[in-house]
Structure formats: C-alpha cells, structure tokens
Amino acid sequence: MPSSSKQTKYIIVSGGVISGIGKGIIASSTGLLLKTLGLTVTSIKIDPYLNIDAGTLSPLDHGEVFVLDDGGEVDLDLGNYERYLNVTLTRDNNITTGKIYREVIDKERRGDYLGKTVQVVPHITNGIQDWVERVASVPTSENGRVPDVCIVELGGTVGDIESAPFIEAMRQFQFRVGHDNFCLIHVSLVPVVGAVGEQKTKPTQASVRDLRGLGLSPDILACRSAIPFEEGIREKLSMFCQVSPKQVFSVHDCESLYHVPILLRQQGMIDVLTERLKLDNLTYTAEMRSEGDTLWAQWREFARRRARDLDQTTIAIVGKYTYLTDSYISVVKALEHAALNVNRKIKINWVEASDLEESSMHKDPLKYHEAWQHMCGADGILVPGGFGERGVEGKILAAKWAREHKIPYLGICLGMQVAVIEFARNICGITDAHSAEFRESCVNPAIIFMPEIDKTTMGGTMRLGSRPTKFQDTEFSRNSVMRKLYGNVDEVHERHRHRYEVNPEMVKELESNGLHFVGRDADTGERMEILELDNHPYFVAAQYHPEYLTRPLAPSPMFLGLLLAASGQLQGYLSGEDVSQDIVDTKLKL
C-alpha cells in the first residue's frame, strides 16, 4: 500500500465565468475515478465567505446545510464528496474565510507572531496552506489509510475579491508541494448561442487568462456545455488556453450526474492524471486494485440503471424551501439511491407547504388546488426538516392526509414533529397541541425546547452530529418495520440537527393511541428518535436526518422503506424477496 511518508498528491478544482458551474460534481467525479485505481482519496471544500460555517445560512440563499458526524455544519458539496467517495469527513474539511481569519487572529492575540505585522501575505496565505496540508493527511476512509490524493475545491469564481487570498495561497502551494504533486483543473463554460447553436470559447479563454494572470496555469480544462464539443472546439481551446488537446474535456449535459465519471473516463481523464501526477510511481496491492475494479463495475451498473426505462414512483416532498431544490439535495439523492436499488425511477412532486393551507385557497386558489393535486396524486409523502413557522400548518395537513388515507409517509426532523402534533390534535383530542418553537405560551406543547440548548447564540448550538439511537425492547419495536429495515440491530448511529424535541410528558398518551416511539436516544432513553404508526402501510418518522448517510450503493433504510412501500414492494422485501434483481451486489458499499 502507498506509504504514509510519501507526499500527498493535490488536485485543485477552480471555476470560471459563472458560479454554480458544477465544480463539486467535477471534483467528486475525479475523486471517484482515482478510487477506481485503488487509491485512497479525501476532499476539502474552500468557501470564501466570512461565515465560520454554513449553519446560519438560509437554504434559499446557499442551498442545503450538510451535517457531518462531528457536528460540523458545512457546504452541500461535502455531501457530494461523502456520497461519491464513501468517506467520513470532518468540519475541518470545509475551510471558510471566517475560520482562517479567526485562527490567525487568535494566534496574533496569543503573541505567536512575535510582534510582527500580521498581513494577508504571508500569514493568511500560510494559514490556508497549513490547514490544507494538515487535513489532507487525516484518514477519512473505512480502510484507515492515509490519503494518497486530496481534492481541493476552490469555491466562488476566479476574479472574485473574496477568493483572492485562496488563489494566492494555491499559487504558493504549488511550489511548496512540488510540480509532480499539484494539478489544477479549471471548470469553465462553453455556452451555446445563436439560432444555429454555435459553441463559443471566448468566456473560457478570458477565464483562463484571468487565472494565469493570478499565477496559476490550468493543467486540465473541464468545459461545461449543453452539447458535446463541435468539431474544432477542443483544438481551439487547446491553442488559446495553452493546454494540449487531450487535457481539454467536454463535460456536456448527460443522462444523470452519475454518468459524469463515465464521461470523464471515456475521454481519458485517468490517463491524464496518471501522467501529470506520476501516479504509476505509487505502489498498489492486488487487494487495492481489486477494490477499485469492483467499485467501477458497481458504479457503471448503477449509472446504467439510472438510464433505463424503469417503472415510475412518485413522491411528494412537502417543504418550505421548494423554490430552490438544492435546499433538499441530500433528500433528493437519498430518494434516487433508494429508487434505483428497488428498480424504480423516482419522480418528485414539489409541494410548497404553505400552499396547502386554507389561507392559500383565498389568496391564490390556483396554487392551492395544484398543491393538493400534486400531493394527493403521489405514491408517497415526505416532509423534510425546516425552521420557522411558515408552512407548518401545511405540513401538519400533509401528515394528516397520509395517516388518514394510508399513504406511505416519511417525516424528517420537523417532519416528525408535525406528525406528532397532528396525531395529538386529531387522535388524542389535544386540540391545542403545538410546538413551543412556534407558540411559546402553548398550554399543551407536543414539541419542546431542549433544556441544554443555548437560546441566545445561534451558530453551532443545536444538537448536532452523529448520535446513537437505541431500539426499544418492546413487542411492537422488536417487530417494527423500521427495525427490520435497519437489519434488526439494537442501535443505529445517525446525524442530528435540531433544537426542539418531542415532549416526553406526552409520550405515554401518544403510544397508548397507536403512535409508537420504537427508537429513543441511547444515552437517556428520554428523547424520541424514531416513530412508527400502528395499522398503517408505512408511516414512520425520525428526529435525525437519515439522508445525510445515504450512498448510491447503500441507500438509507428509511428512504428504502418509503420507496418499497410506495411501489408496493415492502412486504415482499421484508419477507425476503429480491427487489433488485440485476444490480451488481448492492450490499457492498463503495
């Protein structure tokens, strides 16, 4: 196996022309291709904003906040890294301007700089380089090996003011680690314009010129476009961007994001990286090569299934950030993974929760009726997490519809809490039941504020990260669907992100009426983690976020259950029937 004393290889992924161009997918796909060689890969995301982390950002502004095992609230791209590379990252794998400046200022206050004038260069840029090198040496894979390669995604767009210190740090970093250990992939745009659909290379030429003016020359160009390269485009980009034609890659729109690694490999990405980083000089065992070959076979099969014409299952996602679907990217990926592992194609009906409420019927009848039509026409209903009162009553109505009409239901975090509120109101007769989050003076709160949580400081003060949940030793729990889906284990570890919880004083009444809490926190047994409704095809919810641990070849059990129930396969699956007939060994993780 590669020695931990060898120099780690670094691949920097930058972006030009526009933001949101797909750097995260290129970075994840490149890492996956390197894993198919048997290499151990880790990833770092650099976000140039001043926030310490993503925890206080609105999902509508920046997309989903992804939570790691250690409780780090990070950019959604780290979710892509974990899913593609099957690694477990930490909060240190997400670098922000806020973190770097805080670290440097703390050092200055301690006197670490010995009276020197603290400046962006060299103190901030050295801090960035030191952070990257430190994190790149930390094992993140199940095999425990020190990473051979570290993928560093440089957030933002080349030319942004806030990313300038990071660009300068990477310019210096290429000399610190050496030419053979540093490779720069620049992701740019080749737009298709005009009535005839002509591809234009000028935006990419200008972006590369800006990058070179800052002291970095791309080794590889990954060019995003709606269509494959037209004749002569690769050669033109090669000429004006000073890279060879084999180092210019067409990353055009394809069937799904799972096809991007295949697209890059077909164009020779592995050969280019092997030559540029001298990967042949690394030593591999036969076991490592075998792992890589197995991974590639599984990934190709998974992508093939995504392109097949499978039977369709429709899931309604009733949320409050549906105008930006990246707010629920992990939920979407979890649904995709579960669907493809049970031979189904997923169709998502996006339902804005507030459109289900009675007030919407008077303000915008069209939206009201469309929302109800989309929800009622779905095979299953999923209510994800969220913060704030807007749309809560709509989510409660969604839970009620699923319960009364025997529609498969999965509630996550707030989705579990609204299910409890709905049940307390309509089955237990506690008509004024609500959450203390939205009604502080509520007489009968079904959901309460956790006593140990800070009420004044917002950032990083929730119950965060991986926590153990223990299945209860009751007859219902032992025979519950959720326990069976989790493989009849006694305890599971899942990631949390919440400030409120089910009121333990109301649990006895809820359970006596058929709403069973089959999983509770392993530490005290007082926190409700998993609920399951009696006499229902599939009505389950969790206080944690199961979507954070989904993997393409190892879907989350809760999402798997939802897709099985929504497609009419759940009972067969629980009785041992094979619902994934021709996928290659779906039980083997990446």
N, C-alpha and C positions, 0 to 999 in steps of 0.2 A: 504494500500500500504506500501511497505517497507519504514521505516523511514530513512531520510537523515542522522540521527545521528548514525546509525549503521555502523559498519566497512565494507568497501567495500571488496568484495572478489576478489582476483587476481589470474589469470591463466597465467603462463609464458610458452611460447612455444619456445623451443630451437631446434636446428638442429645439426645433426652429420653426419659424413662420407663424404658427398659431399654437395656442395652448390646447390641451386635451387631444393631442395628435396620436396618442397611443404608445407613449414611451414605456408605460408599465407593462403592456402586453408584449412589446418587443423584448424588454428586459426579462420578463418571466419566460418567454419562449426560448430566448437564448440560454437561460439557465437550465431549462428542461433539456435542450439539445446536448449541453455539456454533461448533464446527468446520464444521458443515454450512452455516454462513453465510459461510464463508471466513475466519473469524478464526483467529488463532494462540493456542493455549491451553497453559498449563502448570499444574502442580499441586504442592501442598505438603501433607504429612500431619503433623499435630501429635499426638505421643503423649506423654501427661503422666507416663509412668513415669520413674523415676530412672536407668534403664539408659542408657548412652551410645548404644547401638544395640540392635538385636534379635538380634545374633549369638549371645548366650549364653542366649537364652530357649528353653525347651523347646517343640517344636511342639505338644505336647499341652496346653500352657498358653496359648499365644498364636497358634497356627496357624503356617503356613509362614514361614520366613525367606527373604525375597526378596533376590536379589543383583543389584546394578546393574553397569554397565560399569566404573565406577571402583572397584569392590570394596566399595561400601557394602552392609552387611547391614541391611535395612530391613523395615518392616512389609509384610504381604502386600497392603495396599491400593495401594501404589505399583506393584505388578504389574498391578492393575486399571487404573490410570491409563495405564501404558505400553501395555497391550493395547487399551484403548478409544481412546486419543488418538494412538497411534503416535508417542510421544515417547521420548526417551532422557534419563532423569532422573539426578541425582547424589545422593550421600549427604546433601548439604545440603538436598535436597527433603524430608527426613524430620527434623523437629525433635523432640527429646525434652527433658524437664526436665533430664536429665543433661547434655546438650550446652549448654543455655543457662546452667546454673549453672557449668559448667566454664569457659565463655567469660568470664562475669562475674567469677569468682574469679581467673582468670588476669590479667584487667585490673586487678583490685584489687592483686594481688601485684606487678604492674609499676608500680603507682602512677598508673594512668591516671585515677583518680577524685580525685586531688589532695587526699587526706586526708579526703574526705567519708565520712560514714557510709553504707555500701552497704546498700541495702534492696530488698525485693521491688518496691515502688513508690518511685522510678521506674526503678531500674537493671535489674531483671529484666524488667519490662514493656517498657522501651525496647529492651532487648536482643532481645526477641521481635519487636517491630515492625521493628527494623532488619534482622533476619535475613529476615523475610518480604519486605520491600521489595527487599533485595539479591538474593535468589534469584528473585523474580518477574521480574526484568529479564534473566535469563540465558536465551538461546535454547536450546530443547530439541527443536525440530522439525528435520526434514531440510532445510526451506527456509531455516533460519538466521535467521528473522525474530524480532525481539524480541516476546515475548508481548503480545497485546492484553488477555488476560484471565488471571487467576490464580485457580484454585480452591483454597481452603484448607479442608481437612477437620480439624475440631477433634475429636480423639479423646476417648473417655470419654463421660460423661453429664453434662448440666447439673446442678450441685449437688454433684458430686464435689469433695472437698477438693483433690486434686492438680491439678485442671484450673482452679482459681480464678485463678491468675496469668495464664493464657492467655485466660480470659474477660475479665479486666480489661484485658489488652493489646488485645484486639479492640474493647473499648468505647472505648478511647482512639484506636485506629487509625481508626475510622470518621470521627473529626474530623480526623485527620492527612491522609487522602486525599480527604475531601470526600464529601458526600451522594450525588452522582451517580456516584461510583466505588466504592461499597460496597453490597453486597446480602447479606442474611442469609437463608439457607434453613435452617429448623428441621425436622428429621426427627423425627416423633413416632409414637406408637402409638394406633390406634383399635381396641381389642380387640372381639371378638365374643363375647358372653357369654350364658349362659342357654339354656334348651331351645329358645327361638324364634330364637336367633341375633341378638340385638339389638346394634347397634353403640353403644359408649359413648365419649363425648367428654371425660369428666372428666379422665382421665390427661393428655390433650393440653392441656386448659385449665390444669391445675396446672403442667405443664412450662413452658408459655409464661409463666405468672405468675412462676415462678422466674427465668426468663431475663430478663424485664422488670425484675424486682427487682434484677438484677445490671447493669442499664443497657443491655441490648441488646433491641431490638424486632424480631421476625422480619418480613421483607418477604414471604416465601413459606413456606407450611406444606406439607410433603410428608408425608402421613399414610399410614403403613403399616397394612394391614389384610388379612384373609384374603379379603374380598369387596369389590366396588365400593361406593362411598357409597350408603347408603339415602337415600330422599327426605328432605330437610331437614337432613341431617348437615352438608353444606357450609355452608349458611346459618347453622347453629348455631355451628359453629367460627368462622365469619367474625365473628359477633356477639360472642362471648366472648373471642376472641383478637385483636380489633381489626385485622383484615386484610380486604380486600374478597373477595367470593366467588371471583373469578377468580384470586386468589392462593392458593387452597386446592386442593391437588392430591391426588387419590386414587391412591395407589401400592399397588394391591392385587396379590395373587398372580396371576401370569400364566404363560404357557406356558414362558418361559425368561427369564433375566436380559437376554438380547439384545433382548427386547421392551420393556424399561423405557424406553429413549429414545423409542420409538414411542408408548408410553402417555403420556409427559410432553408430547410434541409435540402429540398429539391434543387434549390439554386446554389447550393454549395457552401452554406454558412459554416458547417463543421470544418470543412477543408480550409477555409479562410482563417478561422480562429485557431486551428491546429498549427498552421504555418506561422501566423502572426505571433502567437504566444508560446511557440515551441512546446506544444502540449505533448509531442512524442517523446520528450525528454523525461516526462513523468513515468513512474513505474506503476503498473496495474497488476493486480492479481486476477486469476481466472474467475474468481467469485465476483469481483467488481465488474468485470466485463459482462459476465452473465446477468448481473443485476441490471446493467444498462440495456442489454438486449431485450430482457423481459419487459422493462419499462417501455421501451419504444414499441414493442408489439402490442402492449396493452393500450398505449395512447392512440396508435393508429386505429385499433379496433373501436375505441371509444369515439374517435372523430368520425369513423365510418358510420356508426350508429346514429350520430347526430345528423348525418346527411340522408339517412334512409327515410322512406315514407312510412312512418310508424303511425299507429292509431293515436289520436289526439286526446289529451285530458286537459280540461280547463280548470284553472284555479283562480278564484277572485282574491286579489290582495286588497284588503280594505285598510288604507293607510291615510296619513295626513301630509305626506311629502311626495305624493304620486306625480306631481308636476316635474320632478327630477328623479327619474327611475334609478340613478346612481345612488340615491339615498338608501336604496334597498338592494344593493348589488350582491351582497352575500346571500340574502334571501333568494334572489333570482338564481344565483349559481347553485344553491342548495336544491332548489326545485329542479333545475336542469339535471344535476347529478342523479337525483333520485329517479327522475322520469326515465333517463336513458338506461339506468340499471334495472328497470322493470319493463323495458320495451315499450315505452310511450314517448310521445313528443308533447312537450308542455306548451300550453297556450295560457297566457296571463291576461286576465281582465283587471285592469287597474281601476279601482273604485275609490274616489275621494270620500273619506268617511263623513265629512260634513254635508255632502250631497245627499246622504241617506236620511238626514234629519228632517223633521216636519217643517222647520223654518225654511228649508231649502225649497219645499214644494210651493211656498208662496213667493219666494224671491226669484227662483228660476225653475219653473216646473219641468222644463226640458231636461236639465241636468239631473233633477230629482228622479224622474222616470227612467232616464238612461242608467243612472247609478243602480237603481233597484233591478233593472233588467239585466245588467251585467252580473250582479251578484246572484240573482235567482237562477240565471242560466248556467252557472258554474257547477262543476262536479264536486268542488271542494272550496272551502273558505279559509283564508289565512289572514289573521290580524297580527301585524308585527308591532314592535315597540314604538315608542314615541314619547314626547314630553309636551306638557301644556294641555289646556282644557279643550282647545279647538278640535272638533271631530269626535270627542269621547262618546257622546250620546249615539253618534252614528255607529261607532264600533260596538257599543252595547247592543244596538239593534241587529248588527251582523251576527253577534254571538247568539242572540235570541232566535234569529231565523234558523241558524244552523242547528241549534238544540231542538227546536220545535219540529223542524222538517227533516230531521235525521240526516243532515248534510255533513259529511266529514269536515271537521274543524280543527285547526291548529292555531293556538294563541301563543304569542311570544312576548314575555315581559309585560308590557301594558296589555297585550292581547290576553294574557292570563288574568290580569286584574279585572278587566271589563267583563270577562266570563264569570268571575266570582260575583261582581256587582249585579250582573243580570240575574244570576241564579238566586242570590239573596233577595232581590226585589220580587221576582216573579214566582219562585218556588217556595222560598222560606217565608214569604209575606212581609219582609222587612222593606217596605216600600220606599223609605227614605235612605236606603243604603247608598253609599257613595265612597269616593276616595278622599282622604284628608289632603291629597295633593291639590284637589280642585275645590273642596269645601272644608276649610279648616275647622269650622264650627259644627261640622256634621255630628249629629247625635249618635248615629249608628254607622260608624266608618267600617266598611268591609276591608279597606286598604289603609294602612297607617304608615307614618314616617318611622324609619328605623332609628332607634334611640341613639346609636353611636355615631350617626352621620352628622357632619358639620352643616349647620343651616345657613351659615354666612358666607363661607368660601365655596365657590362653585367648581373650580378646576381640580380634577383628580380626587374628589372627596366622596364619590359614590362607592358602593360595594362593587369592586372591580376585580376582574381576573378569574382564573380557574379556581373553583371551589368544589369540594366533594358533596354529592347528593346520595343519600342512602335510601334504598327502597325499604318500605316498612314491612315489618313481619306480621302482616295480617292476611287473612284468606283472600280478600279482594286484591291486595297488592301482589301476592305471590302468583295469582292467575291473571294479572292485568296485562293488557295488550302492550303497554309501554315496557314492562319488564321483559316480556318475550322479545320485543324488537331490539332491546339492548343486550340480548343473549343470555337472559336470566342471571345477570350478575347482581351482586349485592350493592355495589356502589359504582357511581359514574362521576367523572370529573368534566364539568362544563364551565364555560366562561360567562361571567355576570357583568351587568352594568345597570344598576338601579339604586334608588334612594328609598323606595316605598315597598311594602310587603303586605301579604295577606294578614289581617288581624287574627292572631291566634285565639282570641276570645270567641271568635265566630266560627271556628273550625268545626267544633262538635256539632253544631246545628246544621252546618252545610253538609257534613258527612252523613248525618242521620237522614238527610233528604236525598242522598244518592250522589253527591259530588265528593269523590274520594281523593284525598291527597296521598298518592301512592309513594311519592318521594319527598323527603324532608332533608334539611341540611344535616350533614353527618356530625357537626360539632355540637349542636344543642338540641336538635330534633324539634325546635320551635318554629323554624322558618319553613314555609310551604314552598316546595320547589317544582313538583310535578302533580298535576291534577288529571283525573280521568273520570268521565261521567258514566254512570251505570246505565245499562239498557240503551246504548247508542252505538251505531256502527263504528264511529271513531270521533270522539270529542275529547281532545287532550290539549294541554297547555303547559308551559314551563315558565318559571320566573327567569331562568337563564336564557342565553341566546345560542341555541344549537347550531345556527347557521355558520357560526364562526369556525367550527371544526369540520365542516363538510370537505370532502375531497372527491375528485372526479370518479375514482375507482373505489371509494369508501364513503358513500353518502351518509348523511346524518340519519340515525334511526327514526327520529320524529318526522322528518320530511319523507323518508322512505315509507313510513306508515301512512302518511297523508296521501301520497301518490297511489299506494296499493289500495287504500280504501276508496279513493275517488275513481279508480279504474276497475273496481270490483274484484281485486285480486287478493285482498288482505287475508281472508280466511284460508284461502288456498296456500298462501305463503306461510302462515303460521302453522299449517298442518304439514308443511314440508315440501310443497310443490315448488318446482323450479320456474321462476318467472323471468329469468334472464338466460334463455336457452343457449344463445350463441355468442355471448360475450366471453372474452378470454379471462377466466379466473378472476371474477370480480372481487373476491375476498382478499386478494393480495394487494396490499397498499403500495402506493408509488414508492 
